Structure formats: C-alpha cells, structure tokens
Amino acid sequence: MVAMESSTSIVRIYRALREKGYTILVSHPKKTRLIAESRIKTDRVDSWAVTELARLNALPLSYVPPDDIAVNGIQPPSDRGLFTSKGLEWLHSLQLDSVESYLPVISSLDIQIGKLSKDLQAIAPQDEDVKLLMTIPGIGYYSALLVKSEIGNITRFPDGEKLCSYAGLVPSVSSSGGYTRHGSITKEGSRWLRWIMVECVHTHLKYDTSITRSYHAIAERKGKSIAKVAAARRLLMCCYSVLRNRQPYRDPAGHYEPS
C-alpha cells in the first residue's frame, strides 16, 4: 500500500505505481487535520502523519478522476510562450478538442483587450497625475491609471508610509513582553495597488536606479522574493513623491537619467 498527499504533480507516479499493482491512497490535505493543524510542518513529519493515518484506516481520501478525464501530463515547450505564433502552432498540433474549443474564445478576448488598451492609452495623457507616474521607470500607462484609480487624491495620505500601509506593503508587527518582531507584509488594504507595484518591479529592474541596486543587494542577502517586495514598496514611495511634489521622477542617487 502507498499513501500520498493530493497535488497536481502526483498523476504520473500514481499511474506508475498502480500499474505495478500497488494499492494507492490519496489523502485530502485540508481534511487531514493531523497535517493541516500541525505546528511543525516538514516533508518528513507530513509523510509520517499520512502513513500513520493510512495504517489506522483513518486517512481522509481525495477523489482521483479516471484516466480518460485526468491530467494527461503534457509538458508545454520551454523555448516559447504558449500564446506566441509558435506556441499556438504547438497547441493546435495537440489536436485536443478541449484546446481547440478554447483558442477561438481567447482570440476573441484578445481583440476586445486590444480595443480597451487603445482606449486607455488615449485617456492616460489627459490626466496630470498619470503623466507624472509614467515618468517613473517601469510604470506605463496601464499601471499608472490603475495606481491613480486606487489612490484617488494623494493628499488623503499624510506620508508615503501611510500609502504603503494602505497597499499592505508594510511588515506585520508583533509586540509582547518588551520584544518586537517584524513578520511578513500585512497584505491588507488595496490588493490591486499591491499587485501592480510588484508587477512593475519586473520592468523597473531593466533600468539602473537606486531601487534596482537596492533590489540586487537585498536579493543577495535574503533572496529574490523579499527583494521584490522591498522594491515594490520603494516604487510606491516614488509614486507618492512624484504625486505629492508634482515633479517628475528623479533618481535620488542620480543613477538614472530619463531619455
């Protein structure tokens, strides 16, 4: 008998073990309380819990679909995007009815998205706040419009820290018994503002700015994920600065010069 947790990656090993004659139990992770409510979670601890529950015939089971409707394990090409011209050729080559039924829908939506993008692009130059935001490297017309719509009037925020708090880009704080611990960001407030700042970081990193250099320094010490969030917060502080001061973006250390 083999017991394993349900996930999107188990299909192949499930089929391979089944063909070798094993009885396979697939647990439902959220219903497996011994794992879900455990304070210490490691692969070793989780494996022990699944095995012990299987031995006691007390493992909450997950539904495993039959082969004809299960994931087929098709790996997309790594050298191209799925919705590039070559990617679409590859999708058509699969000759799957489900894929063929979706592609025309996607094509139709792309046309509508293109029309809306042109409308937004025409609106952007008419707003002074949006034009100021677009002087920040990595922020284009779409992200500038989204930032403006989420912020509204910048004067409602007394400082940049309050704006970052509104976007949920500040660390959570736990203070007790004279000790203060800073945790992960709160993720409270405007999730759209938080999302667009993280997205803009990817483009901003193509430039040489103080934020870019700070990102690389933090990434070396603490990893890319933490560096990305820190960069998003600094980018939002830049948004506050240009809107509050009514001045285009200027890199504080002079690394970046607008073209």
Sequence and secondary structure as in RCSB ss.txt:
>XXXX:A:sequence
MVAMESSTSIVRIYRALREKGYTILVSHPKKTRLIAESRIKTDRVDSWAVTELARLNALPLSYVPPDDIAVNGIQ
PPSDRGLFTSKGLEWLHSLQLDSVESYLPVISSLDIQIGKLSKDLQAIAPQDEDVKLLMTIPGIGYYSALLVKSE
IGNITRFPDGEKLCSYAGLVPSVSSSGGYTRHGSITKEGSRWLRWIMVECVHTHLKYDTSITRSYHAIAERKGKS
IAKVAAARRLLMCCYSVLRNRQPYRDPAGHYEPS
>XXXX:A:secstr
 EEEE  TT HHHHHHHHHTT  EEEE GGG HHHHT SS  HHHHHHHHHHHHHTT   B     GGGS     
  SSS TTSHHHHHHHHHT  HHHHHHHHHHHHHHHHHHHHHHHHHHHGGG HHHHHHTTSTT  HHHHHHHHHH
H  GGGSSSHHHHHHHTT SEEEEEETTEEEEEEE   S HHHHHHHHHHHHHHTTS  HHHHHHHHHHHHH HH
HHHHHHHHHHHHHHHHHHHHT     TTS     
